[in-house]
Amino acid sequence: MNYEQARFNMIEQQIRPWDVLDQDVLKLLEVVKREDFVPTALRDIAFTDVELPLSGAAIPNKSQHMMFPRVEARILQALAPKKNENVLEIGTGSGYMAALLAYNAHHVTTVEFDANLAQSAQQTLRANGVTNVEVVNADGAQGWSAAAPYDVICISGALAELPQAFQNQLKVGGRLAAFVGGSPVMEAVLITRMSETEFRRENLFETQVAYLVAPQPSSFKF
């Protein structure tokens, strides 16, 4: 398997055509090795345009997936984390999105409810030399107030509705990306906190991603 050729094809055939033109993002997709974050048995299809299932989850009957590469790239481009910014991610999964966010951020706190996935992601991040990510095994249904407020919040899973608690944990000028709505059509949204009381919401694109796994589904207002 020629991973470098597959990575090039992913960027040129999936990412660019989906309006990801930021050169920093495209370069980052070359630097952070996606194949290192997928289950070993799926390494050869790490760059395909699908949601890859994550093995080893501790929660029965709850399938968790890595997002489409093009979706990850669009969200990363929209959030545009900076070197002095602190980031919150909800839904660590494999740790790949946390690694992408961490490359251009000061620090990333990523919250994963599934204990097995949290442990695996932490090991993978360390093995890939990502030192500015803290993996927290906890319920992120209402964000993670322990380290709030944040410059950037990335919710790596779908929600029926976005709890106000997430917006409250943003700094003024901070950005939040989330997938909101019901299957089969969800909206990827970018929310910017303009002031203490004002938020600007931008609809980025329509998609479908797996719902965020949490211990208390009612908190997501399904």
Salt bridges, closest charged atoms under 4 A:
GLU4 OE2 - ARG7 NH2 2.80
GLU4 OE2 - LYS33 NZ 3.63
GLU12 OE2 - ARG16 NE 2.91
GLU30 OE1 - LYS27 NZ 3.51
GLU35 OE1 - ARG7 NH1 2.81
ASP36 OD1 - ARG43 NH1 3.32
ASP49 OD1 - ARG70 NE 2.75
GLU72 OE1 - ARG34 NH2 3.14
GLU85 OE1 - ARG175 NH2 2.88
ASP151 OD2 - LYS171 NZ 3.48
GLU196 OE1 - ARG193 NH2 3.56
